[in-house]
Structures are given as C-alpha cells and as structure tokens.
Amino acid sequence: MPTKYEFEQTIVDLEEAINCFKKSQRRFNNYKLYLSNGKVLEFTFDGKNIPHLSGINIGNLKTSKILSSDKPLEMLEELIDRYTAIYQKMERGEISYNDIFSPYVKEKIKFFKLIFNFHSSNILGVCRYSPINSYLNGDTNTYRCDYYIIFDDDENFPYFLGLKEDRINDYYAPSSVIGNFDETSANNNLKSIISNQQIMLVNNVFHTNTGEKYYVTNAEKLIKVQKLRTLAQNYDSHLILDNDYMYNLRKMMTFFENESKTSQFLSDLTLALVQRKKVKMTEGLDETCKQLAMAYNSQVLPNSENASAILSELKSLKKELLQAKETIKTYEQTISSQQSTIAHQAETIKSQQQELDSKEKAINSLSQFKEDAFQLFKKYTN
C-alpha cells in the first residue's frame, strides 16, 4: 500500500486526467485514422470506459459501495473528492488498495492524458488484431480488441490503446496496455498483441468534431516505418504499406514526369533564346513555365512562319501612307489655287470700294454746293 503522500499524488494525477478528458470531450472525442492499407478507422471515447483506461477498477468500486454514484465518471469524481476518507478505510483494512487501483495506475494515468492530446506525431502505427493468428502463436487469451493504436512516447516500449467494434466501421476504446513498466512484461504484452499480426502506418489523424486534420510528412513516415519495421521483425508481424506505397509511387511518377517536361522545356527555351525564335509550350507544363514562355514570346522577334504575313501587312500600310500623301498634296494645291483666287477677288473688291468712296465724296461735294448756292440766292432775293 502506498504512503498517504503517494496516494495523494495519484489522486492529483487522476484529477488532471479527468479534467483533460472533460476538456477533450467537448471537442476531440471522435477521431478518424487513415491507415496505410487504405482503411479509415473511426472511433469514439466513451465516458464509461474512462475508469478502466485510467487504471481504476470500477467493478470493485461498485461492489464495495464506497461511493454513492453508480455512473463511471461521477464515481471517479467522487473518489477524488473523498480520497482522505477512502485512504483511512484502506489503513483500517476495510478496503484494499490493490482491489481498486491497478499496480500500474501511474503509467495508466500518464498514458490516459497522452491519448487525449494525441495527433499524428505521437502515433506510431495501428495493429489489426486477429484471434486466429494469436491462437496459432500459442496465446490462449481470447479477450482481445479488434485494433490496437500503438503510441510512441520515446520510451523503451510503446503504449497500446485497444479499440473494439461497436457497429460496422465504428469503434470505441475500452482498454489500454502499457508496455514500458518492465522489460519482461513489456515483451509478453508486445508478443501477445502484435506477434504474427498486421501492422499499418497512420497517414493522417482527423478530429471529426472540429474538422482539424493532422498530416504525417514523408520525413515522419520514414522514422515511423523504421520503428515499426523493427517491431515487426522482432515479433514476426507483417507491416502493411500497400496503399501508402501506391500513393507515394504515383506521386513520385508524377513528380518525375513533371521534372522531365520541365527539363525539356528549359532545353527548348535555351535553343529559342539562341535562335531568337518563339518557344513552344507543350501540354502538362506547370504554371511557372507557362508564364515564363508567354513573357519570352511577347518580347522575342517574330519567327519565320509569321514573317511573310507581317511583311505583307507592312507593305500594305506603306502603300496606304503614300496614297494619303498624294491626296494631301492635291488638297494643298487646290487650297493654294483657291487662296490666289480669293486674294484677286479681295483686290477687286477693294478697288470697287475705293471707286464707290470717290463717287460718294463727289456726290457729297455737289450736295454741299447746292446748299451753299441756295443760301446765297436766298440772301440776295430778300
């Protein structure tokens, strides 16, 4: 039995794990794992399995009637609230610590907190468990999960989260297996779980609640595959990467095909630069090459195929310009002739105006003479 201080530390760790679950339950309780064999594994965390995942024997808690609640999560919360009274019962021998707490409760709680913060980086792979393959290895334990998620916590041995099928293609997490508490137990657990079984890589992790998706990079995949290969070799397992391999193979083929097209384009462009010709754009070029070709072709001199057409167009334009010049010259001559006629007419009008002015002056002088004569006649007749 642990000391009271050790027991209190376990309760503190358990409380942190419960809070972690509550926080995660609001956002991250539904997951999808995209496996390297093409399968999509979807599962849910259920509150009723939390006690077992955290190393607490919920059955013995119910039997002992220490707690008033009968709901798993509420029982854990009550256990945390009443830990002092429960420890006193343990000291008096009324209840047994080992009947309630797993011998590896600290490791279980640590792993419990880990799985509610998991993403693509700390998942090593997934094991598809087959009872038939296990039986052939001499394992008579028939209670096994359908899948085991293998977590990598940089320890000597991995953690396992078991998944059981609830409905078709829908799973829940009822149990966990800790593989790193001691080497002998770890080897036994590893052997019973993954020996002669299929192991897959996890390509992506999808949070169904939030739509968040974590992708595994090729660099991460390489590290994970190396670790999984070591596990597979040590325990006669089968590493299945067919779907992931085909995807990457197609991706590489596309890459090299694009590289070949780009290389050919650059050769064509170099030749076109030397010959001052336009470069041809073939199908399948990426956008960068297309833009480069368009920019070059807009600046380069016209090629021989279009030269005759452009020259004919220039000759036609030149002929039209010469005709326009002749027309303008004719217009200029006509305007000059008209200007001379107008000048002559202006002189004639000026001369006629002067003549009229002279006659008007003479008429005015005659009128004045008559007026003066009349006044003189009038003077002497009176």
BELURZI-V688761 format. One record per residue. N is the residue number from 1. PHI is phi as a letter, one per 30 degrees, with the letter a starting at -180 (none if undefined). NEAR is the number of other C-alpha atoms within 12 Angstrom. Layout:
n: (N	N)
phi: (PHI	PHI)
near: (NEAR	NEAR)
This chain:
n: (1	2	3	4	5	6	7	8	9	10	11	12	13	14	15	16	17	18	19	20	21	22	23	24	25	26	27	28	29	30	31	32	33	34	35	36	37	38	39	40	41	42	43	44	45	46	47	48	49	50	51	52	53	54	55	56	57	58	59	60	61	62	63	64	65	66	67	68	69	70	71	72	73	74	75	76	77	78	79	80	81	82	83	84	85	86	87	88	89	90	91	92	93	94	95	96	97	98	99	100	101	102	103	104	105	106	107	108	109	110	111	112	113	114	115	116	117	118	119	120	121	122	123	124	125	126	127	128	129	130	131	132	133	134	135	136	137	138	139	140	141	142	143	144	145	146	147	148	149	150	151	152	153	154	155	156	157	158	159	160	161	162	163	164	165	166	167	168	169	170	171	172	173	174	175	176	177	178	179	180	181	182	183	184	185	186	187	188	189	190	191	192	193	194	195	196	197	198	199	200	201	202	203	204	205	206	207	208	209	210	211	212	213	214	215	216	217	218	219	220	221	222	223	224	225	226	227	228	229	230	231	232	233	234	235	236	237	238	239	240	241	242	243	244	245	246	247	248	249	250	251	252	253	254	255	256	257	258	259	260	261	262	263	264	265	266	267	268	269	270	271	272	273	274	275	276	277	278	279	280	281	282	283	284	285	286	287	288	289	290	291	292	293	294	295	296	297	298	299	300	301	302	303	304	305	306	307	308	309	310	311	312	313	314	315	316	317	318	319	320	321	322	323	324	325	326	327	328	329	330	331	332	333	334	335	336	337	338	339	340	341	342	343	344	345	346	347	348	349	350	351	352	353	354	355	356	357	358	359	360	361	362	363	364	365	366	367	368	369	370	371	372	373	374	375	376	377	378	379	380	381	382)
phi: (none	d	d	d	d	d	d	d	d	d	d	d	d	d	d	d	d	d	d	d	d	d	d	d	e	d	b	b	c	c	b	b	c	c	c	d	c	j	d	c	c	c	b	b	d	c	e	d	c	d	e	d	d	c	i	c	d	d	d	d	d	d	d	d	h	d	c	d	d	b	c	e	d	d	d	d	d	d	e	d	d	c	d	d	d	d	d	d	d	d	d	d	i	d	b	c	d	d	d	c	c	d	e	c	d	d	d	d	d	e	d	e	d	d	d	d	b	d	b	d	d	c	c	d	l	b	c	d	d	c	e	d	d	d	d	d	d	j	d	c	d	d	d	b	d	d	b	b	d	c	c	c	c	h	c	d	b	d	c	b	c	d	b	c	d	c	b	d	i	b	b	b	c	c	a	b	b	c	c	c	d	a	d	d	d	d	d	d	d	d	d	d	c	c	d	i	c	c	b	c	d	c	d	b	b	c	d	d	d	c	i	d	b	c	c	c	d	d	d	d	d	d	d	d	d	d	d	d	d	d	d	d	d	d	b	h	c	b	d	c	b	d	d	d	d	d	d	d	d	d	d	d	d	d	d	d	d	d	d	d	d	d	d	d	d	d	d	d	d	d	d	d	d	d	d	h	c	d	c	d	c	d	d	j	d	d	d	d	d	d	d	d	d	d	d	d	d	d	c	d	d	d	d	d	d	c	d	d	d	d	d	d	d	d	d	d	d	d	d	d	d	d	d	d	d	d	d	d	d	d	e	d	d	d	d	d	d	d	d	d	e	d	d	d	d	d	d	e	d	d	d	d	d	d	d	d	d	d	d	d	d	d	d	d	d	d	d	d	d	d	d	d	d	d	d	d	d	d	d	d	d	c)
near: (21	19	14	19	14	15	26	23	19	33	33	22	26	39	29	24	37	33	23	28	32	23	16	28	25	18	21	30	30	28	37	34	40	31	38	31	28	21	23	24	38	31	36	34	35	27	26	26	30	41	41	35	47	47	37	40	31	32	23	24	31	23	16	20	17	27	27	18	18	22	21	29	30	24	30	40	28	25	38	29	19	19	28	18	20	29	30	19	17	24	18	13	14	16	23	23	31	19	23	30	34	27	21	27	35	29	33	35	39	31	40	42	28	29	38	37	26	31	29	35	30	32	43	42	49	49	43	39	35	28	26	19	26	29	21	15	21	15	23	15	18	17	18	33	32	33	38	43	45	40	40	31	24	15	18	20	30	37	40	44	44	35	36	31	23	18	12	11	19	22	29	35	38	33	35	42	42	43	33	29	24	18	17	14	17	23	24	21	28	36	30	36	49	45	34	31	34	35	40	44	47	45	41	35	35	29	30	22	18	18	14	18	21	24	22	30	16	20	13	22	31	20	21	33	32	18	28	36	26	18	34	28	21	18	26	24	31	29	37	28	31	19	22	28	24	16	18	19	15	14	15	14	14	16	17	14	18	21	18	18	22	26	18	22	27	24	16	23	29	19	16	23	19	14	16	20	25	28	33	24	27	21	15	19	24	22	15	15	27	23	15	22	29	18	16	23	22	16	16	19	20	21	21	14	12	14	14	13	14	16	16	13	14	14	14	14	14	14	14	14	14	14	14	14	14	14	14	14	14	14	14	14	14	14	14	14	14	14	14	14	14	14	14	14	14	14	14	14	14	14	14	14	14	14	14	14	14	14	14	14	14	14	14	14	14	14	14	14	14	14	14	14	14	14	14	13	12	11	10	9	8	7)
